[in-house]
Amino acid sequence: MELARSHSGLGNLDFGTPADLDTVKPFDLIINATSLGHDGAAAALSRSWFTRRGFCYDMNYGDAARPLQALCKKQRIPYSDGLGMLVSQAALSFSLWTGQTPDTTTVLQELRTGPVG
C-alpha cells in the first residue's frame, strides 16, 4: 500500500497479493519479479487480471523467461522479457564510464538472433 501511495503522482495505481487478483480491477501492467522461471515454472496468470490492453513484463530473460512467455502467448497476453532492461542498464553504465552511448538496438538484435555462448 505504501508503494502505491508513494507513486500516486504517476496515475491510478492499485496493488494486491496473488490471492486478491480475482477481486480487484484488472491491471494495465503486471510485472513478474519472481524467480519461478529459473525452475521451469511460470507465475500463475489469468487473462481476466489484465485490462483489454494489459501487458505482462517479465524481469527474467533467456531460458528463465520461456515458461511465462509461453503462458502469456497461450492466454493472448502481450508480453516482454527483461533482456531490454538488462541491455539498457548496461548501456547506461557504459555511458557513465566512457561518455559514449552504445546502440542498444543492435546489441538486442544480436542477443536475440545470434548464437548464445
N, C-alpha and C positions, 0 to 999 in steps of 0.2 A: 504494500500500500504506500509506503514511504517513497519507493522508487517512482511510482506513478505520480505521486504528489510533487516530487522534486522536478519532474519533467513535464508538468502540466502546461507549460508555455509552448510545447511542441504541438499541441492539439488535444483531441479527446483520447485519453489513454485509459485503458482498463487492464485488469490483471486477474489472474485466477490460478489455482492449482489444477493439475490434471483432473482431479475429481470434480472441479467446478465447470469444466468446459462444456458440458451439456446443458448448463443452466444460465450461462452468460451470453451476451450478444456476440455474434460472430466477429472475428478479427480480420483486419486488413492484412496483418502480418503476424506470423508466428515464427519465432526464431528457435531453432534447435541448437541448444548449447550442451547437449548430453554427449557422453562418450559411447552410447549404445552401438553405434556403427562399427566401432573397433572390435566388437564381439560378434559382428554379423547381424545385429538386430536393428530394428528401426523403432523410433518413438511411435507410439500409437497415435495416429491422427485420423480425424474424421472430416470429410468434406464439409459437413454441417458446421464445423467450427470456424469456417472461413466465410467472409463476405463473397459476393459474386466475383469480385476482382481480387480476392485474397491471395496471398503469396506465402510460401514457405521458404525461409532462408536457413540453410544448414551451415553451421560454422565448420563442419567437417569437410574434407575433400579427399579425393582419391578413393581407395578401397573402402574407407570408413564412411564415405558419403553414399555409396551404392545402395544399401538397404533402404534408406529413406527416399532416395531418388526414385527407386522402383515403386515404392508405396505411393508416392505423390503422382507418378505417372499413371499408375493403375486407377487412382481416385481422381485424376484430372485436376490436380492441384498444381498451379505454377510453382516452380522450384528453381533454386540456385544454390550451388555449393559454395564453400568458403575459400576456394582457390583464389578468387579475385581479391578477397580481403588480404590473404597471405601475401600475394604479389604486391598489392598496393602498400602494405605496411613495409615490405622490404624496399620498395621504391622510395618511400618517404625517408627511411633510414639512409639509404644510399645517397639521396639528395642532400640530406643534412650533413653527411660526412664529406661529400665531394663537391657539392654545389651543382651537380649535374642531375638532370631528371631523366631516368630511363624510360623507354617506350614500353609501357606495361601491356599494351595490346599485342605486340609481337611476342613478348615473354609468355603471356597467357596462351596465345595460339600455339606456340611451340610446346608448352607443357601439356596442352590438351590433345595435340596431334602427334607430337614427337615420341620417340622411344623413351620409356621410363627406365631409369638406371638404378 
